[in-house]
Amino acid sequence: MDKVSGVDFGKALELLRLGKCVARKGWNGSGIYIGLHKPTGEFMTQEFIYIDTTGLITDNGSAPKSRVPWLASQTDMLASDWVVVAPRTK
């Protein structure tokens, strides 16, 4: 699953720009990742990072399943446990 392991946030951003999806090993639950949305010109006009929890696996199954814009926390930006993951397919 992981192609690159243990990278910092700067490298994770570079990977997003290359079309990869990344996640933190330290996040709760598996199946969470972030990706970079590139505008198609129809609605959004700027790139933005989104978080996808549609594949989230939890013990009780009550976590929200969604895909929404994402903002990095200080902990995320300073972490060096970012990994490349395969995006969830529809």
Secondary structure, 3 states (H helix, E strand, C coil): CCCCCCECHHHHHHHHHCCCEEEECCCCCECCEEEEECCCCCCCCCCEEEEECCCCECCCCCCCCCEEECCCCHHHHHCCCEEEECCCCC
